[in-house]
Amino acid sequence: MRVIDVDAHLHEPVDWLEQVDPQLAGILGEPLRFIDIADGIFGISNSGVARLPEQQQPASRRETLLPGFAHHLEMTDERQSDHQADTPGNATCDAGARLEMCDAEGIDVQFLNPSFLASSFVQAARAKRHDLAPRIKHCWNQWAMQVVQGHVDRLIPVTQIDLNDVPAAVNEMTRMRKLGSRAFAIGESPVGVRSATGSNLLARSITHPDFEPLWSAAEDLGMAAIAHVGFGRERIQFGWANNGGSDLSTYSLLSLAIAPQLSPQLLLGALVFDGVLERHPKLTVIIEELGISWLPHLLTVLDSAVGRSQNDQLSDGQVRPDYAGAAYRLPLAPSEYLRRQVSVTPLVATEPLRPTLDLAPEMLCFSSDYPHVEGSGQAVAICDRQLGDLDPAGRAAFYQGVGELIGL
């Protein structure tokens, strides 16, 4: 039985972009470490801050980071190399060393996501060069393929694409598939749109007809669509910060611990209700690093919302809520589409597999999140301890099911 790790990462050194596109690196200027831009990504930025009591107004955005999370970011920063020349033998960024680690842990295949790519996007935004984002993504694809050269049968970069240019995205997926990639990244939120002048327009759901060629290409190429934490966040009402406290820690904790679990549910609900999974039955979607405890709730609430509840405890004649009525015309229940085409990764080091595994065994898949701080070098062992009584078919579905779905 193979073990496929669908969520591992490469740690880009600070100077990674210079290795593949020195001209672009020159345009962006001195490269930034991830820690230098982390407060801009994870800190609280809201106009409502100015209306809070004086004792709650932070001196800087960095001050809004929770102490534990700030320490987490500092530990992450310690694992980022300054120079590509320093990475040989470092399993975070060297293919040979990574494979030695995989062999020691019993992992056969790893899908590799970016770690510090956001730093380059922040540089482009500060330079008001949002148009450079597609080029940055192309460069990451090129750099990642160089890192894993000769080992793409086991180390598989996740293709980064520009969802604002679907034809170009399909071309990049096709190019990367020929090189060995078997997955591409999508966001958990609607796709933002910028006008020619740089202003924000109304975002589009990824289920919009404009994206149909993307899903068709994914089926034809045998590539999974991966939604990874950090590529979209649902914002909660800022009124939760106005709690009479002395800081913004409660709001920050709600934003980090609870709000992210809304994003995958909205994404999957849209993929079902708008018929994407019905029209593209060979499409595989993987939700990564967003936990699993929300999954049983989603399966239940979606079926109930369209009158396909599996609850057989009600007597005949009792009312079952059916919000959709005739508006839902798809042949399968929402949970049937999700069980057929969607896989979700647990947070191995912090979240138990049970009882979610028992409620949706066909939907969970293995991931390590290595080499992130929250990842684990003993992810297989941690999962094995929880799979002891699972039958061989269930174990195979967990460890290698995604590979079977996309023909890997």
Helices and strands as residue ranges (DSSP letters): E 4-9, H 16-20, H 22-28, H 34-42, G 47-51, G 54-56, G 62-64, H 67-78, G 84-86, H 95-105, E 109-113, H 118-126, G 130-132, H 133-147, E 155-157, H 166-179, E 183-186, E 191-194, E 200-204, G 209-211, H 212-221, E 224-228, G 238-241, H 249-257, G 259-261, H 262-273, H 276-279, E 285-288, H 295-305, G 325-327, H 334-341, E 342-344, H 356-359, H 379-386, H 392-405
